[in-house]
Amino acid sequence: MARERWYVGKRHDGKREPFKSASKPTEGSHGHVYKFVDGPFETKGGAIVFAQAWNAGGQTTQDAAERHSRAVRRGIASRW
């Protein structure tokens, strides 16, 4: 069984949401739910930060989202 990984999908209403998938998302497997998908992310926290940043009107990269997530876990940064 493949390891589940975290992705962020952009729904058809424009909002982004993190989700887990054991296989790489494709248009056939996830196209009915998402316009497009970013990822995979190393952690759930990175996927959440990425989605929240874009939904709030900001922008970020996968690496920056993962770094921010680690900083929040260590108490160095506040949540998004």
PDB file with SEQRES, HELIX, SHEET and CRYST1 records, atoms N, CA, C and O in Angstrom:
SEQRES   1 A   80  MET ALA ARG GLU ARG TRP TYR VAL GLY LYS ARG HIS ASP          
SEQRES   2 A   80  GLY LYS ARG GLU PRO PHE LYS SER ALA SER LYS PRO THR          
SEQRES   3 A   80  GLU GLY SER HIS GLY HIS VAL TYR LYS PHE VAL ASP GLY          
SEQRES   4 A   80  PRO PHE GLU THR LYS GLY GLY ALA ILE VAL PHE ALA GLN          
SEQRES   5 A   80  ALA TRP ASN ALA GLY GLY GLN THR THR GLN ASP ALA ALA          
SEQRES   6 A   80  GLU ARG HIS SER ARG ALA VAL ARG ARG GLY ILE ALA SER          
SEQRES   7 A   80  ARG TRP                                                      
HELIX    1 AA1 GLU A   27  HIS A   30  1                                   4    
HELIX    2 AA2 LYS A   44  ASN A   55  1                                  12    
HELIX    3 AA3 GLN A   62  ARG A   74  1                                  13    
SHEET    1 AA1 3 ARG A  16  SER A  21  0                                        
SHEET    2 AA1 3 ARG A   5  ARG A  11 -1                                        
SHEET    3 AA1 3 TYR A  34  PHE A  41 -1                                        
CRYST1    1.000    1.000    1.000  90.00  90.00  90.00 P 1           1          
ATOM      1  N   MET A   1       0.837  -1.181   0.000  1.00  0.00           N  
ATOM      2  CA  MET A   1       0.000   0.000   0.000  1.00  0.00           C  
ATOM      3  C   MET A   1       0.884   1.247   0.000  1.00  0.00           C  
ATOM      4  O   MET A   1       1.855   1.325   0.753  1.00  0.00           O  
ATOM      5  N   ALA A   2       0.547   2.212  -0.840  1.00  0.00           N  
ATOM      6  CA  ALA A   2       1.317   3.442  -0.945  1.00  0.00           C  
ATOM      7  C   ALA A   2       1.076   4.326   0.275  1.00  0.00           C  
ATOM      8  O   ALA A   2      -0.002   4.318   0.870  1.00  0.00           O  
ATOM      9  N   ARG A   3       2.091   5.075   0.621  1.00  0.00           N  
ATOM     10  CA  ARG A   3       2.000   6.003   1.741  1.00  0.00           C  
ATOM     11  C   ARG A   3       1.093   7.178   1.355  1.00  0.00           C  
ATOM     12  O   ARG A   3       1.233   7.735   0.267  1.00  0.00           O  
ATOM     13  N   GLU A   4       0.176   7.550   2.229  1.00  0.00           N  
ATOM     14  CA  GLU A   4      -0.673   8.705   1.964  1.00  0.00           C  
ATOM     15  C   GLU A   4       0.148   9.971   2.127  1.00  0.00           C  
ATOM     16  O   GLU A   4       0.938  10.093   3.063  1.00  0.00           O  
ATOM     17  N   ARG A   5      -0.041  10.911   1.214  1.00  0.00           N  
ATOM     18  CA  ARG A   5       0.677  12.184   1.248  1.00  0.00           C  
ATOM     19  C   ARG A   5      -0.331  13.316   1.240  1.00  0.00           C  
ATOM     20  O   ARG A   5      -1.478  13.144   0.828  1.00  0.00           O  
ATOM     21  N   TRP A   6       0.112  14.472   1.700  1.00  0.00           N  
ATOM     22  CA  TRP A   6      -0.752  15.651   1.777  1.00  0.00           C  
ATOM     23  C   TRP A   6      -0.649  16.485   0.515  1.00  0.00           C  
ATOM     24  O   TRP A   6       0.441  16.695  -0.018  1.00  0.00           O  
ATOM     25  N   TYR A   7      -1.784  16.953   0.046  1.00  0.00           N  
ATOM     26  CA  TYR A   7      -1.898  17.833  -1.117  1.00  0.00           C  
ATOM     27  C   TYR A   7      -2.849  18.970  -0.765  1.00  0.00           C  
ATOM     28  O   TYR A   7      -3.593  18.885   0.212  1.00  0.00           O  
ATOM     29  N   VAL A   8      -2.823  20.038  -1.567  1.00  0.00           N  
ATOM     30  CA  VAL A   8      -3.794  21.125  -1.431  1.00  0.00           C  
ATOM     31  C   VAL A   8      -4.502  21.257  -2.766  1.00  0.00           C  
ATOM     32  O   VAL A   8      -3.872  21.480  -3.799  1.00  0.00           O  
ATOM     33  N   GLY A   9      -5.808  21.118  -2.733  1.00  0.00           N  
ATOM     34  CA  GLY A   9      -6.611  21.231  -3.951  1.00  0.00           C  
ATOM     35  C   GLY A   9      -7.351  22.549  -3.992  1.00  0.00           C  
ATOM     36  O   GLY A   9      -7.838  23.030  -2.968  1.00  0.00           O  
ATOM     37  N   LYS A  10      -7.438  23.138  -5.186  1.00  0.00           N  
ATOM     38  CA  LYS A  10      -8.250  24.339  -5.370  1.00  0.00           C  
ATOM     39  C   LYS A  10      -9.614  23.901  -5.869  1.00  0.00           C  
ATOM     40  O   LYS A  10      -9.759  23.416  -6.992  1.00  0.00           O  
ATOM     41  N   ARG A  11     -10.616  24.081  -5.010  1.00  0.00           N  
ATOM     42  CA  ARG A  11     -11.970  23.682  -5.351  1.00  0.00           C  
ATOM     43  C   ARG A  11     -12.529  24.559  -6.476  1.00  0.00           C  
ATOM     44  O   ARG A  11     -11.951  25.595  -6.805  1.00  0.00           O  
ATOM     45  N   HIS A  12     -13.617  24.153  -7.041  1.00  0.00           N  
ATOM     46  CA  HIS A  12     -14.227  24.902  -8.135  1.00  0.00           C  
ATOM     47  C   HIS A  12     -14.789  26.245  -7.674  1.00  0.00           C  
ATOM     48  O   HIS A  12     -15.029  27.124  -8.501  1.00  0.00           O  
ATOM     49  N   ASP A  13     -15.004  26.420  -6.358  1.00  0.00           N  
ATOM     50  CA  ASP A  13     -15.466  27.709  -5.833  1.00  0.00           C  
ATOM     51  C   ASP A  13     -14.301  28.642  -5.506  1.00  0.00           C  
ATOM     52  O   ASP A  13     -14.516  29.759  -5.036  1.00  0.00           O  
ATOM     53  N   GLY A  14     -13.061  28.187  -5.752  1.00  0.00           N  
ATOM     54  CA  GLY A  14     -11.885  29.028  -5.566  1.00  0.00           C  
ATOM     55  C   GLY A  14     -11.137  28.835  -4.260  1.00  0.00           C  
ATOM     56  O   GLY A  14      -9.990  29.266  -4.145  1.00  0.00           O  
ATOM     57  N   LYS A  15     -11.751  28.201  -3.277  1.00  0.00           N  
ATOM     58  CA  LYS A  15     -11.079  27.963  -1.996  1.00  0.00           C  
ATOM     59  C   LYS A  15     -10.123  26.788  -2.115  1.00  0.00           C  
ATOM     60  O   LYS A  15     -10.347  25.859  -2.891  1.00  0.00           O  
ATOM     61  N   ARG A  16      -9.053  26.845  -1.333  1.00  0.00           N  
ATOM     62  CA  ARG A  16      -8.092  25.743  -1.301  1.00  0.00           C  
ATOM     63  C   ARG A  16      -8.249  24.968  -0.014  1.00  0.00           C  
ATOM     64  O   ARG A  16      -8.511  25.542   1.043  1.00  0.00           O  
ATOM     65  N   GLU A  17      -8.084  23.636  -0.109  1.00  0.00           N  
ATOM     66  CA  GLU A  17      -8.212  22.794   1.078  1.00  0.00           C  
ATOM     67  C   GLU A  17      -7.197  21.663   1.022  1.00  0.00           C  
ATOM     68  O   GLU A  17      -6.944  21.088  -0.037  1.00  0.00           O  
ATOM     69  N   PRO A  18      -6.615  21.350   2.191  1.00  0.00           N  
ATOM     70  CA  PRO A  18      -5.683  20.219   2.252  1.00  0.00           C  
ATOM     71  C   PRO A  18      -6.443  18.895   2.232  1.00  0.00           C  
ATOM     72  O   PRO A  18      -7.547  18.791   2.767  1.00  0.00           O  
ATOM     73  N   PHE A  19      -5.838  17.892   1.611  1.00  0.00           N  
ATOM     74  CA  PHE A  19      -6.417  16.550   1.618  1.00  0.00           C  
ATOM     75  C   PHE A  19      -5.296  15.533   1.490  1.00  0.00           C  
ATOM     76  O   PHE A  19      -4.201  15.851   1.026  1.00  0.00           O  
ATOM     77  N   LYS A  20      -5.580  14.307   1.906  1.00  0.00           N  
ATOM     78  CA  LYS A  20      -4.626  13.203   1.830  1.00  0.00           C  
ATOM     79  C   LYS A  20      -4.983  12.295   0.668  1.00  0.00           C  
ATOM     80  O   LYS A  20      -6.158  12.080   0.370  1.00  0.00           O  
ATOM     81  N   SER A  21      -3.953  11.763   0.010  1.00  0.00           N  
ATOM     82  CA  SER A  21      -4.183  10.812  -1.066  1.00  0.00           C  
ATOM     83  C   SER A  21      -3.045   9.807  -1.097  1.00  0.00           C  
ATOM     84  O   SER A  21      -1.880  10.171  -0.934  1.00  0.00           O  
ATOM     85  N   ALA A  22      -3.382   8.550  -1.307  1.00  0.00           N  
ATOM     86  CA  ALA A  22      -2.373   7.495  -1.383  1.00  0.00           C  
ATOM     87  C   ALA A  22      -1.739   7.433  -2.767  1.00  0.00           C  
ATOM     88  O   ALA A  22      -0.685   6.823  -2.941  1.00  0.00           O  
ATOM     89  N   SER A  23      -2.377   8.063  -3.755  1.00  0.00           N  
ATOM     90  CA  SER A  23      -1.826   8.091  -5.109  1.00  0.00           C  
ATOM     91  C   SER A  23      -1.762   9.540  -5.589  1.00  0.00           C  
ATOM     92  O   SER A  23      -2.441  10.419  -5.058  1.00  0.00           O  
ATOM     93  N   LYS A  24      -0.940   9.763  -6.594  1.00  0.00           N  
ATOM     94  CA  LYS A  24      -0.813  11.115  -7.138  1.00  0.00           C  
ATOM     95  C   LYS A  24      -2.151  11.534  -7.744  1.00  0.00           C  
ATOM     96  O   LYS A  24      -2.685  10.828  -8.600  1.00  0.00           O  
ATOM     97  N   PRO A  25      -2.705  12.683  -7.308  1.00  0.00           N  
ATOM     98  CA  PRO A  25      -3.984  13.120  -7.848  1.00  0.00           C  
ATOM     99  C   PRO A  25      -3.890  13.408  -9.348  1.00  0.00           C  
ATOM    100  O   PRO A  25      -2.921  14.006  -9.817  1.00  0.00           O  
ATOM    101  N   THR A  26      -4.887  12.983 -10.075  1.00  0.00           N  
ATOM    102  CA  THR A  26      -4.960  13.233 -11.516  1.00  0.00           C  
ATOM    103  C   THR A  26      -6.319  13.852 -11.824  1.00  0.00           C  
ATOM    104  O   THR A  26      -7.202  13.905 -10.967  1.00  0.00           O  
ATOM    105  N   GLU A  27      -6.468  14.311 -13.040  1.00  0.00           N  
ATOM    106  CA  GLU A  27      -7.758  14.870 -13.441  1.00  0.00           C  
ATOM    107  C   GLU A  27      -8.859  13.813 -13.319  1.00  0.00           C  
ATOM    108  O   GLU A  27      -9.987  14.123 -12.935  1.00  0.00           O  
ATOM    109  N   GLY A  28      -8.522  12.576 -13.645  1.00  0.00           N  
ATOM    110  CA  GLY A  28      -9.493  11.493 -13.547  1.00  0.00           C  
ATOM    111  C   GLY A  28      -9.883  11.157 -12.121  1.00  0.00           C  
ATOM    112  O   GLY A  28     -11.041  10.838 -11.852  1.00  0.00           O  
ATOM    113  N   SER A  29      -8.925  11.226 -11.201  1.00  0.00           N  
ATOM    114  CA  SER A  29      -9.211  10.827  -9.821  1.00  0.00           C  
ATOM    115  C   SER A  29      -9.745  11.962  -8.950  1.00  0.00           C  
ATOM    116  O   SER A  29     -10.530  11.714  -8.034  1.00  0.00           O  
ATOM    117  N   HIS A  30      -9.335  13.198  -9.218  1.00  0.00           N  
ATOM    118  CA  HIS A  30      -9.726  14.309  -8.355  1.00  0.00           C  
ATOM    119  C   HIS A  30     -10.303  15.503  -9.113  1.00  0.00           C  
ATOM    120  O   HIS A  30     -10.684  16.493  -8.488  1.00  0.00           O  
ATOM    121  N   GLY A  31     -10.376  15.434 -10.437  1.00  0.00           N  
ATOM    122  CA  GLY A  31     -10.833  16.556 -11.250  1.00  0.00           C  
ATOM    123  C   GLY A  31     -12.266  16.975 -10.994  1.00  0.00           C  
ATOM    124  O   GLY A  31     -12.626  18.128 -11.232  1.00  0.00           O  
ATOM    125  N   HIS A  32     -13.083  16.062 -10.517  1.00  0.00           N  
ATOM    126  CA  HIS A  32     -14.477  16.409 -10.213  1.00  0.00           C  
ATOM    127  C   HIS A  32     -14.594  17.265  -8.955  1.00  0.00           C  
ATOM    128  O   HIS A  32     -15.619  17.908  -8.729  1.00  0.00           O  
ATOM    129  N   VAL A  33     -13.534  17.270  -8.131  1.00  0.00           N  
ATOM    130  CA  VAL A  33     -13.543  18.036  -6.883  1.00  0.00           C  
ATOM    131  C   VAL A  33     -12.676  19.294  -6.998  1.00  0.00           C  
ATOM    132  O   VAL A  33     -13.046  20.349  -6.481  1.00  0.00           O  
ATOM    133  N   TYR A  34     -11.522  19.190  -7.673  1.00  0.00           N  
ATOM    134  CA  TYR A  34     -10.547  20.276  -7.710  1.00  0.00           C  
ATOM    135  C   TYR A  34     -10.210  20.712  -9.128  1.00  0.00           C  
ATOM    136  O   TYR A  34     -10.165  19.900 -10.052  1.00  0.00           O  
ATOM    137  N   LYS A  35      -9.971  22.032  -9.283  1.00  0.00           N  
ATOM    138  CA  LYS A  35      -9.491  22.574 -10.561  1.00  0.00           C  
ATOM    139  C   LYS A  35      -8.040  22.166 -10.770  1.00  0.00           C  
ATOM    140  O   LYS A  35      -7.648  21.755 -11.862  1.00  0.00           O  
ATOM    141  N   PHE A  36      -7.240  22.287  -9.694  1.00  0.00           N  
ATOM    142  CA  PHE A  36      -5.858  21.831  -9.733  1.00  0.00           C  
ATOM    143  C   PHE A  36      -5.379  21.519  -8.333  1.00  0.00           C  
ATOM    144  O   PHE A  36      -6.041  21.848  -7.348  1.00  0.00           O  
ATOM    145  N   VAL A  37      -4.226  20.883  -8.250  1.00  0.00           N  
ATOM    146  CA  VAL A  37      -3.686  20.405  -6.977  1.00  0.00           C  
ATOM    147  C   VAL A  37      -2.226  20.818  -6.861  1.00  0.00           C  
ATOM    148  O   VAL A  37      -1.473  20.737  -7.832  1.00  0.00           O  
ATOM    149  N   ASP A  38      -1.820  21.267  -5.655  1.00  0.00           N  
ATOM    150  CA  ASP A  38      -0.418  21.542  -5.327  1.00  0.00           C  
ATOM    151  C   ASP A  38       0.065  20.450  -4.387  1.00  0.00           C  
ATOM    152  O   ASP A  38      -0.707  19.933  -3.579  1.00  0.00           O  
ATOM    153  N   GLY A  39       1.327  20.103  -4.490  1.00  0.00           N  
ATOM    154  CA  GLY A  39       1.885  19.109  -3.592  1.00  0.00           C  
ATOM    155  C   GLY A  39       2.665  18.050  -4.342  1.00  0.00           C  
ATOM    156  O   GLY A  39       2.843  18.142  -5.557  1.00  0.00           O  
ATOM    157  N   PRO A  40       3.122  17.061  -3.630  1.00  0.00           N  
ATOM    158  CA  PRO A  40       2.797  16.694  -2.252  1.00  0.00           C  
ATOM    159  C   PRO A  40       3.575  17.531  -1.237  1.00  0.00           C  
ATOM    160  O   PRO A  40       4.648  18.061  -1.524  1.00  0.00           O  
ATOM    161  N   PHE A  41       2.999  17.629  -0.051  1.00  0.00           N  
ATOM    162  CA  PHE A  41       3.627  18.311   1.066  1.00  0.00           C  
ATOM    163  C   PHE A  41       4.212  17.262   2.006  1.00  0.00           C  
ATOM    164  O   PHE A  41       3.717  16.138   2.088  1.00  0.00           O  
ATOM    165  N   GLU A  42       5.254  17.641   2.702  1.00  0.00           N  
ATOM    166  CA  GLU A  42       5.889  16.725   3.661  1.00  0.00           C  
ATOM    167  C   GLU A  42       5.023  16.506   4.893  1.00  0.00           C  
ATOM    168  O   GLU A  42       5.001  15.416   5.464  1.00  0.00           O  
ATOM    169  N   THR A  43       4.295  17.576   5.304  1.00  0.00           N  
ATOM    170  CA  THR A  43       3.509  17.489   6.537  1.00  0.00           C  
ATOM    171  C   THR A  43       2.102  18.036   6.334  1.00  0.00           C  
ATOM    172  O   THR A  43       1.844  18.807   5.410  1.00  0.00           O  
ATOM    173  N   LYS A  44       1.200  17.619   7.217  1.00  0.00           N  
ATOM    174  CA  LYS A  44      -0.159  18.161   7.226  1.00  0.00           C  
ATOM    175  C   LYS A  44      -0.107  19.659   7.523  1.00  0.00           C  
ATOM    176  O   LYS A  44      -0.835  20.445   6.917  1.00  0.00           O  
ATOM    177  N   GLY A  45       0.752  20.044   8.453  1.00  0.00           N  
ATOM    178  CA  GLY A  45       0.881  21.457   8.825  1.00  0.00           C  
ATOM    179  C   GLY A  45       1.284  22.325   7.647  1.00  0.00           C  
ATOM    180  O   GLY A  45       0.756  23.424   7.476  1.00  0.00           O  
ATOM    181  N   GLY A  46       2.215  21.841   6.833  1.00  0.00           N  
ATOM    182  CA  GLY A  46       2.631  22.595   5.654  1.00  0.00           C  
ATOM    183  C   GLY A  46       1.488  22.785   4.679  1.00  0.00           C  
ATOM    184  O   GLY A  46       1.334  23.860   4.100  1.00  0.00           O  
ATOM    185  N   ALA A  47       0.682  21.746   4.491  1.00  0.00           N  
ATOM    186  CA  ALA A  47      -0.468  21.836   3.584  1.00  0.00           C  
ATOM    187  C   ALA A  47      -1.511  22.817   4.128  1.00  0.00           C  
ATOM    188  O   ALA A  47      -2.110  23.577   3.367  1.00  0.00           O  
ATOM    189  N   ILE A  48      -1.720  22.795   5.440  1.00  0.00           N  
ATOM    190  CA  ILE A  48      -2.695  23.705   6.053  1.00  0.00           C  
ATOM    191  C   ILE A  48      -2.232  25.153   5.916  1.00  0.00           C  
ATOM    192  O   ILE A  48      -3.020  26.017   5.531  1.00  0.00           O  
ATOM    193  N   VAL A  49      -0.969  25.428   6.223  1.00  0.00           N  
ATOM    194  CA  VAL A  49      -0.435  26.789   6.111  1.00  0.00           C  
ATOM    195  C   VAL A  49      -0.542  27.279   4.672  1.00  0.00           C  
ATOM    196  O   VAL A  49      -0.938  28.420   4.436  1.00  0.00           O  
ATOM    197  N   PHE A  50      -0.194  26.431   3.709  1.00  0.00           N  
ATOM    198  CA  PHE A  50      -0.260  26.797   2.295  1.00  0.00           C  
ATOM    199  C   PHE A  50      -1.694  27.174   1.912  1.00  0.00           C  
ATOM    200  O   PHE A  50      -1.916  28.207   1.281  1.00  0.00           O  
ATOM    201  N   ALA A  51      -2.658  26.348   2.289  1.00  0.00           N  
ATOM    202  CA  ALA A  51      -4.063  26.609   1.953  1.00  0.00           C  
ATOM    203  C   ALA A  51      -4.560  27.881   2.627  1.00  0.00           C  
ATOM    204  O   ALA A  51      -5.234  28.695   1.995  1.00  0.00           O  
ATOM    205  N   GLN A  52      -4.235  28.061   3.905  1.00  0.00           N  
ATOM    206  CA  GLN A  52      -4.697  29.240   4.630  1.00  0.00           C  
ATOM    207  C   GLN A  52      -4.103  30.518   4.045  1.00  0.00           C  
ATOM    208  O   GLN A  52      -4.797  31.529   3.944  1.00  0.00           O  
ATOM    209  N   ALA A  53      -2.840  30.487   3.662  1.00  0.00           N  
ATOM    210  CA  ALA A  53      -2.199  31.669   3.088  1.00  0.00           C  
ATOM    211  C   ALA A  53      -2.893  32.087   1.801  1.00  0.00           C  
ATOM    212  O   ALA A  53      -3.204  33.264   1.618  1.00  0.00           O  
ATOM    213  N   TRP A  54      -3.137  31.146   0.918  1.00  0.00           N  
ATOM    214  CA  TRP A  54      -3.799  31.468  -0.350  1.00  0.00           C  
ATOM    215  C   TRP A  54      -5.242  31.882  -0.128  1.00  0.00           C  
ATOM    216  O   TRP A  54      -5.715  32.800  -0.798  1.00  0.00           O  
ATOM    217  N   ASN A  55      -5.959  31.242   0.783  1.00  0.00           N  
ATOM    218  CA  ASN A  55      -7.353  31.597   1.041  1.00  0.00           C  
ATOM    219  C   ASN A  55      -7.472  32.986   1.650  1.00  0.00           C  
ATOM    220  O   ASN A  55      -8.501  33.643   1.491  1.00  0.00           O  
ATOM    221  N   ALA A  56      -6.432  33.442   2.347  1.00  0.00           N  
ATOM    222  CA  ALA A  56      -6.441  34.770   2.975  1.00  0.00           C  
ATOM    223  C   ALA A  56      -6.003  35.861   1.993  1.00  0.00           C  
ATOM    224  O   ALA A  56      -5.921  37.033   2.363  1.00  0.00           O  
ATOM    225  N   GLY A  57      -5.727  35.484   0.760  1.00  0.00           N  
ATOM    226  CA  GLY A  57      -5.331  36.475  -0.238  1.00  0.00           C  
ATOM    227  C   GLY A  57      -3.834  36.657  -0.361  1.00  0.00           C  
ATOM    228  O   GLY A  57      -3.371  37.475  -1.156  1.00  0.00           O  
ATOM    229  N   GLY A  58      -3.074  35.908   0.412  1.00  0.00           N  
ATOM    230  CA  GLY A  58      -1.622  35.971   0.329  1.00  0.00           C  
ATOM    231  C   GLY A  58      -1.093  34.925  -0.630  1.00  0.00           C  
ATOM    232  O   GLY A  58      -1.856  34.218  -1.289  1.00  0.00           O  
ATOM    233  N   GLN A  59       0.202  34.839  -0.695  1.00  0.00           N  
ATOM    234  CA  GLN A  59       0.839  33.819  -1.517  1.00  0.00           C  
ATOM    235  C   GLN A  59       1.978  33.216  -0.718  1.00  0.00           C  
ATOM    236  O   GLN A  59       2.551  33.869   0.154  1.00  0.00           O  
ATOM    237  N   THR A  60       2.298  31.986  -1.014  1.00  0.00           N  
ATOM    238  CA  THR A  60       3.431  31.330  -0.378  1.00  0.00           C  
ATOM    239  C   THR A  60       3.889  30.191  -1.268  1.00  0.00           C  
ATOM    240  O   THR A  60       3.211  29.817  -2.225  1.00  0.00           O  
ATOM    241  N   THR A  61       5.043  29.651  -0.939  1.00  0.00           N  
ATOM    242  CA  THR A  61       5.547  28.474  -1.640  1.00  0.00           C  
ATOM    243  C   THR A  61       5.404  27.270  -0.720  1.00  0.00           C  
ATOM    244  O   THR A  61       5.158  27.419   0.477  1.00  0.00           O  
ATOM    245  N   GLN A  62       5.559  26.086  -1.280  1.00  0.00           N  
ATOM    246  CA  GLN A  62       5.495  24.883  -0.452  1.00  0.00           C  
ATOM    247  C   GLN A  62       6.593  24.907   0.607  1.00  0.00           C  
ATOM    248  O   GLN A  62       6.336  24.587   1.767  1.00  0.00           O  
ATOM    249  N   ASP A  63       7.803  25.278   0.225  1.00  0.00           N  
ATOM    250  CA  ASP A  63       8.913  25.307   1.191  1.00  0.00           C  
ATOM    251  C   ASP A  63       8.648  26.308   2.310  1.00  0.00           C  
ATOM    252  O   ASP A  63       8.883  26.008   3.481  1.00  0.00           O  
ATOM    253  N   ALA A  64       8.162  27.494   1.955  1.00  0.00           N  
ATOM    254  CA  ALA A  64       7.889  28.508   2.978  1.00  0.00           C  
ATOM    255  C   ALA A  64       6.778  28.044   3.918  1.00  0.00           C  
ATOM    256  O   ALA A  64       6.840  28.293   5.122  1.00  0.00           O  
ATOM    257  N   ALA A  65       5.771  27.379   3.379  1.00  0.00           N  
ATOM    258  CA  ALA A  65       4.682  26.866   4.212  1.00  0.00           C  
ATOM    259  C   ALA A  65       5.192  25.805   5.183  1.00  0.00           C  
ATOM    260  O   ALA A  65       4.793  25.789   6.348  1.00  0.00           O  
ATOM    261  N   GLU A  66       6.070  24.918   4.713  1.00  0.00           N  
ATOM    262  CA  GLU A  66       6.645  23.890   5.593  1.00  0.00           C  
ATOM    263  C   GLU A  66       7.501  24.536   6.690  1.00  0.00           C  
ATOM    264  O   GLU A  66       7.436  24.117   7.846  1.00  0.00           O  
ATOM    265  N   ARG A  67       8.297  25.545   6.342  1.00  0.00           N  
ATOM    266  CA  ARG A  67       9.130  26.236   7.342  1.00  0.00           C  
ATOM    267  C   ARG A  67       8.255  26.918   8.386  1.00  0.00           C  
ATOM    268  O   ARG A  67       8.532  26.836   9.582  1.00  0.00           O  
ATOM    269  N   HIS A  68       7.202  27.589   7.937  1.00  0.00           N  
ATOM    270  CA  HIS A  68       6.312  28.285   8.875  1.00  0.00           C  
ATOM    271  C   HIS A  68       5.629  27.277   9.799  1.00  0.00           C  
ATOM    272  O   HIS A  68       5.488  27.525  10.996  1.00  0.00           O  
ATOM    273  N   SER A  69       5.212  26.158   9.251  1.00  0.00           N  
ATOM    274  CA  SER A  69       4.575  25.119  10.059  1.00  0.00           C  
ATOM    275  C   SER A  69       5.522  24.612  11.149  1.00  0.00           C  
ATOM    276  O   SER A  69       5.115  24.432  12.297  1.00  0.00           O  
ATOM    277  N   ARG A  70       6.788  24.384  10.782  1.00  0.00           N  
ATOM    278  CA  ARG A  70       7.774  23.929  11.782  1.00  0.00           C  
ATOM    279  C   ARG A  70       7.989  24.990  12.852  1.00  0.00           C  
ATOM    280  O   ARG A  70       8.116  24.666  14.032  1.00  0.00           O  
ATOM    281  N   ALA A  71       8.031  26.267  12.443  1.00  0.00           N  
ATOM    282  CA  ALA A  71       8.230  27.357  13.402  1.00  0.00           C  
ATOM    283  C   ALA A  71       7.049  27.455  14.371  1.00  0.00           C  
ATOM    284  O   ALA A  71       7.245  27.722  15.557  1.00  0.00           O  
ATOM    285  N   VAL A  72       5.842  27.245  13.883  1.00  0.00           N  
ATOM    286  CA  VAL A  72       4.662  27.265  14.757  1.00  0.00           C  
ATOM    287  C   VAL A  72       4.752  26.131  15.766  1.00  0.00           C  
ATOM    288  O   VAL A  72       4.481  26.335  16.949  1.00  0.00           O  
ATOM    289  N   ARG A  73       5.133  24.931  15.312  1.00  0.00           N  
ATOM    290  CA  ARG A  73       5.256  23.788  16.231  1.00  0.00           C  
ATOM    291  C   ARG A  73       6.292  24.045  17.317  1.00  0.00           C  
ATOM    292  O   ARG A  73       6.125  23.597  18.451  1.00  0.00           O  
ATOM    293  N   ARG A  74       7.365  24.767  16.979  1.00  0.00           N  
ATOM    294  CA  ARG A  74       8.415  25.058  17.966  1.00  0.00           C  
ATOM    295  C   ARG A  74       8.097  26.278  18.810  1.00  0.00           C  
ATOM    296  O   ARG A  74       8.844  26.603  19.732  1.00  0.00           O  
ATOM    297  N   GLY A  75       6.989  26.964  18.506  1.00  0.00           N  
ATOM    298  CA  GLY A  75       6.593  28.142  19.279  1.00  0.00           C  
ATOM    299  C   GLY A  75       7.309  29.408  18.864  1.00  0.00           C  
ATOM    300  O   GLY A  75       7.263  30.405  19.585  1.00  0.00           O  
ATOM    301  N   ILE A  76       7.974  29.393  17.711  1.00  0.00           N  
ATOM    302  CA  ILE A  76       8.722  30.560  17.242  1.00  0.00           C  
ATOM    303  C   ILE A  76       7.819  31.524  16.483  1.00  0.00           C  
ATOM    304  O   ILE A  76       8.068  32.730  16.496  1.00  0.00           O  
ATOM    305  N   ALA A  77       6.796  31.035  15.834  1.00  0.00           N  
ATOM    306  CA  ALA A  77       5.896  31.859  15.024  1.00  0.00           C  
ATOM    307  C   ALA A  77       4.456  31.604  15.458  1.00  0.00           C  
ATOM    308  O   ALA A  77       4.141  30.579  16.062  1.00  0.00           O  
ATOM    309  N   SER A  78       3.601  32.557  15.134  1.00  0.00           N  
ATOM    310  CA  SER A  78       2.179  32.380  15.423  1.00  0.00           C  
ATOM    311  C   SER A  78       1.499  31.704  14.251  1.00  0.00           C  
ATOM    312  O   SER A  78       2.022  31.671  13.137  1.00  0.00           O  
ATOM    313  N   ARG A  79       0.326  31.168  14.523  1.00  0.00           N  
ATOM    314  CA  ARG A  79      -0.436  30.532  13.439  1.00  0.00           C  
ATOM    315  C   ARG A  79      -0.810  31.569  12.423  1.00  0.00           C  
ATOM    316  O   ARG A  79      -0.836  32.763  12.720  1.00  0.00           O  
ATOM    317  N   TRP A  80      -1.101  31.118  11.214  1.00  0.00           N  
ATOM    318  CA  TRP A  80      -1.429  32.028  10.100  1.00  0.00           C  
ATOM    319  C   TRP A  80      -2.638  32.851  10.412  1.00  0.00           C  
ATOM    320  O   TRP A  80      -3.057  33.668   9.592  1.00  0.00           O  
TER     321      TRP A  80                                                      
END                                                                             
